[in-house]
Amino acid sequence: MTALSVNVNKIATLRNSRGGDIPDVLTAVDTCVAAGAQGITVHPREDQRHITPKDVTDIAERLKEINTEKRPTIEYNIEGDPRPDLIEMVRHTKPTQCTLVPVVAGEITSHTVWNIRKDGDTLKPIIAALKDADIRVSLFSGTDVEQIARTRDIGADRIELYTAPYAMAETEAEIEREFALLETAAVKAVDLGLGVNAGHDLNLDNLPLMQKLTGLLEVSIGHHLMADALYIGLAAAVKAYRRALGQQVT
């Protein structure tokens, strides 16, 4: 089964736009878990425009409470660039997984994958430190198989395939081409012993085909799921995305 990890950044964005604590991020986490999400994802940016360090800690504590009563456990995935304060936050919080993502100044959302040829020497000791803390490490990745091989060489456990080119494809030919690139990358990763995650612009229309991607362990979805939640409700949206992944939903 491919796990669904719900990114709750947008809940914090809406809260921060007005101040105060409404909507409440922890209530959103509870709702997603109750609807069957297998994980929760956050991306605490340096400018704190959505998820804050306090949110990171509060969610970690809430998931610990939930996981004392629930099996299987709900995974916690913290995304971000490997700046010192983020790495320290991750090591202190001890999520299930840390997804390292390069950040470009002024970007609205992540859109750049790692260049392991250039950044590998910098990333390698960071990955080692996170793994020493018993945290699984995933790197935001394109479909270049040489880069994926280098990702294995510097110690990462998984890649998260950047799916925006696939999600933005319009014609059948474009969709087939972009999915084929993802499939080639996924097969390479699995052959190397890497786990495969995916994320970015996945939605109810393009997610079903992702069920066919070799070795897909997890998708992280925020923006589109939260947009659908405006129309049908958060619990219903989580269940709809689970169905799109082929999960049995009651």
C-alpha positions as CSV (number, residue, x, y, z in Angstrom):
1,M,0.0,0.0,0.0
2,T,1.2,3.5,-0.8
3,A,0.9,5.7,2.3
4,L,-0.8,9.1,2.3
5,S,1.1,11.8,4.3
6,V,-1.0,14.9,4.5
7,N,0.9,18.2,4.5
8,V,-0.8,20.6,6.9
9,N,1.1,23.8,5.9
10,K,-1.9,25.4,4.4
11,I,-3.8,25.2,7.7
12,A,-1.0,27.2,9.3
13,T,-1.0,29.7,6.3
14,L,-4.7,30.4,6.8
15,R,-4.2,30.8,10.6
16,N,-1.2,33.1,10.2
17,S,-3.1,35.3,7.8
18,R,-5.4,36.5,10.6
19,G,-3.4,35.8,13.7
20,G,-4.5,33.8,16.7
21,D,-5.0,30.1,16.5
22,I,-7.9,29.5,14.1
23,P,-7.9,27.3,12.2
24,D,-6.1,25.0,14.7
25,V,-3.3,23.0,13.2
26,L,-3.6,20.2,15.8
27,T,-7.4,19.8,15.1
28,A,-6.5,19.4,11.5
29,V,-3.9,16.8,12.4
30,D,-6.6,14.9,14.5
31,T,-9.1,15.1,11.6
32,C,-6.6,13.7,9.0
33,V,-5.6,10.9,11.3
34,A,-9.2,10.0,12.1
35,A,-9.9,9.9,8.4
36,G,-7.1,7.3,7.9
37,A,-4.1,9.3,6.8
38,Q,-0.9,7.3,7.4
39,G,1.3,10.3,8.0
40,I,1.6,14.0,8.6
41,T,4.0,16.3,6.8
42,V,5.2,19.8,7.6
43,H,7.7,22.1,5.9
44,P,8.9,24.7,8.4
45,R,10.4,27.5,6.4
46,E,12.9,30.0,7.8
47,D,10.5,32.9,7.3
48,Q,7.8,31.0,9.3
49,R,5.2,31.9,6.8
50,H,3.2,28.9,7.7
51,I,4.4,26.1,10.0
52,T,6.3,27.5,13.0
53,P,8.8,25.7,15.3
54,K,6.1,25.6,18.0
55,D,3.8,23.8,15.5
56,V,6.6,21.3,14.8
57,T,6.9,20.5,18.4
58,D,3.2,20.5,19.1
59,I,2.5,18.1,16.2
60,A,5.3,15.8,17.4
61,E,3.7,15.6,20.9
62,R,0.2,15.0,19.5
63,L,1.4,12.2,17.3
64,K,3.2,10.6,20.2
65,E,-0.1,10.7,22.1
66,I,-2.0,9.2,19.1
67,N,0.7,6.5,18.5
68,T,0.5,5.2,22.1
69,E,-3.1,4.2,21.3
70,K,-3.0,3.5,17.6
71,R,-1.5,0.8,15.5
72,P,0.0,1.0,12.9
73,T,1.6,4.3,14.0
74,I,1.2,7.6,12.2
75,E,4.5,8.7,10.6
76,Y,5.8,12.3,11.0
77,N,7.7,13.8,8.0
78,I,9.5,17.1,8.4
79,E,10.6,18.7,5.1
80,G,13.1,21.5,4.7
81,D,16.4,22.8,3.6
82,P,19.4,21.6,5.7
83,R,20.0,25.0,7.5
84,P,21.4,24.5,11.0
85,D,18.3,25.5,12.9
86,L,16.1,23.1,10.8
87,I,18.5,20.2,11.4
88,E,18.6,21.0,15.1
89,M,14.8,21.1,15.2
90,V,14.6,17.7,13.4
91,R,17.2,16.1,15.7
92,H,15.3,17.4,18.8
93,T,11.8,16.4,17.5
94,K,12.9,13.0,16.1
95,P,10.3,12.5,13.4
96,T,10.0,9.3,11.5
97,Q,11.5,10.9,8.4
98,C,13.3,14.1,7.3
99,T,12.9,15.0,3.7
100,L,15.7,17.4,2.7
101,V,14.7,19.9,0.0
102,P,16.7,22.7,-1.6
103,V,15.3,26.1,-1.1
104,V,15.6,29.0,-3.6
105,A,15.2,32.5,-2.2
106,G,11.8,34.0,-2.9
107,E,10.2,30.8,-4.1
108,I,6.5,30.3,-3.4
109,T,6.9,26.5,-3.2
110,S,9.7,24.0,-3.7
111,H,10.5,23.5,-7.3
112,T,14.2,22.6,-7.3
113,V,15.7,19.1,-6.9
114,W,19.1,18.3,-5.4
115,N,22.2,18.3,-7.6
116,I,24.1,15.6,-5.8
117,R,27.2,16.2,-7.9
118,K,27.4,19.7,-6.4
119,D,25.8,19.3,-3.0
120,G,26.6,15.7,-2.1
121,D,29.7,16.5,0.0
122,T,27.6,19.0,2.0
123,L,24.7,16.7,2.4
124,K,26.6,13.5,3.4
125,P,27.5,14.4,7.0
126,I,24.0,15.9,7.6
127,I,22.4,12.7,6.4
128,A,24.7,10.7,8.6
129,A,23.8,12.8,11.7
130,L,20.1,12.4,11.1
131,K,20.4,8.7,10.6
132,D,22.5,8.5,13.8
133,A,19.5,10.0,15.5
134,D,17.4,7.1,14.1
135,I,15.6,9.4,11.5
136,R,14.9,8.1,8.0
137,V,16.3,10.5,5.4
138,S,14.7,11.2,2.0
139,L,16.1,13.6,-0.7
140,F,13.9,15.6,-3.1
141,S,14.9,14.2,-6.4
142,G,14.4,14.5,-10.2
143,T,14.5,11.6,-12.6
144,D,18.2,11.6,-13.5
145,V,19.3,8.1,-12.7
146,E,22.9,9.1,-12.2
147,Q,21.8,11.6,-9.5
148,I,19.7,8.8,-7.9
149,A,22.7,6.6,-7.8
150,R,24.7,9.3,-6.1
151,T,21.9,9.8,-3.6
152,R,22.4,6.2,-2.5
153,D,26.1,6.7,-2.3
154,I,25.8,9.6,0.2
155,G,23.6,7.6,2.5
156,A,20.0,8.6,2.0
157,D,17.3,6.0,2.6
158,R,14.7,7.3,0.1
159,I,14.1,9.7,-2.7
160,E,11.0,11.9,-3.1
161,L,10.3,12.2,-6.8
162,Y,9.3,15.7,-7.9
163,T,6.1,15.1,-9.7
164,A,5.2,18.6,-10.9
165,P,6.2,17.9,-14.5
166,Y,3.9,14.9,-14.5
167,A,1.1,16.7,-12.8
168,M,1.3,19.6,-15.2
169,A,1.3,17.5,-18.3
170,E,-1.9,18.0,-20.3
171,T,-2.0,15.7,-23.4
172,E,-2.0,11.9,-23.1
173,A,1.4,11.8,-24.8
174,E,2.9,14.3,-22.3
175,I,1.4,12.4,-19.4
176,E,2.8,9.1,-20.7
177,R,6.3,10.6,-21.3
178,E,6.5,12.2,-17.8
179,F,5.2,9.1,-16.1
180,A,7.7,7.0,-18.0
181,L,10.5,9.2,-16.7
182,L,9.2,8.7,-13.1
183,E,9.0,5.0,-13.6
184,T,12.5,4.7,-14.9
185,A,13.7,6.7,-11.9
186,A,11.7,4.6,-9.5
187,V,13.0,1.3,-10.9
188,K,16.6,2.6,-10.6
189,A,16.0,3.6,-7.0
190,V,14.5,0.3,-6.1
191,D,17.3,-1.6,-7.8
192,L,19.7,0.5,-5.6
193,G,17.9,-0.3,-2.4
194,L,16.3,3.1,-2.1
195,G,12.7,3.7,-1.0
196,V,10.5,5.8,-3.3
197,N,8.3,8.6,-2.2
198,A,6.6,11.2,-4.4
199,G,5.0,14.6,-4.2
200,H,4.2,18.0,-5.7
201,D,0.9,18.9,-7.4
202,L,-0.6,15.4,-7.0
203,N,-4.4,15.5,-7.0
204,L,-7.5,13.3,-7.5
205,D,-7.1,13.3,-11.3
206,N,-3.4,12.4,-11.6
207,L,-3.0,10.3,-8.5
208,P,-4.6,7.0,-9.7
209,L,-1.9,6.4,-12.3
210,M,0.7,6.8,-9.6
211,Q,-0.6,3.5,-8.1
212,K,1.4,1.9,-11.0
213,L,4.7,3.5,-10.1
214,T,7.2,0.8,-9.1
215,G,7.9,0.7,-5.4
216,L,6.0,3.8,-4.4
217,L,5.9,3.9,-0.6
218,E,4.5,7.3,0.2
219,V,3.0,10.4,-1.3
220,S,3.0,13.7,0.5
221,I,0.1,16.0,-0.5
222,G,-1.0,19.3,0.8
223,H,-2.1,22.1,-1.5
224,H,-4.6,20.2,-3.7
225,L,-6.0,18.1,-0.8
226,M,-6.6,21.3,1.2
227,A,-8.2,23.0,-1.8
228,D,-10.6,20.0,-2.2
229,A,-11.2,20.2,1.6
230,L,-12.7,23.7,1.1
231,Y,-15.5,22.1,-1.0
232,I,-16.1,18.7,0.6
233,G,-14.5,18.9,4.1
234,L,-11.1,17.8,5.4
235,A,-12.1,14.3,6.5
236,A,-13.9,13.7,3.1
237,A,-10.9,15.0,1.2
238,V,-8.4,12.7,3.1
239,K,-10.7,9.7,2.3
240,A,-11.0,10.7,-1.3
241,Y,-7.2,10.8,-1.7
242,R,-6.9,7.5,0.0
243,R,-9.3,6.0,-2.5
244,A,-7.3,7.6,-5.4
245,L,-4.3,5.7,-4.0
246,G,-6.3,2.4,-4.1
247,Q,-6.7,2.2,-0.4
248,Q,-9.8,0.5,1.1
249,V,-11.9,3.2,2.8
250,T,-14.9,2.7,4.9
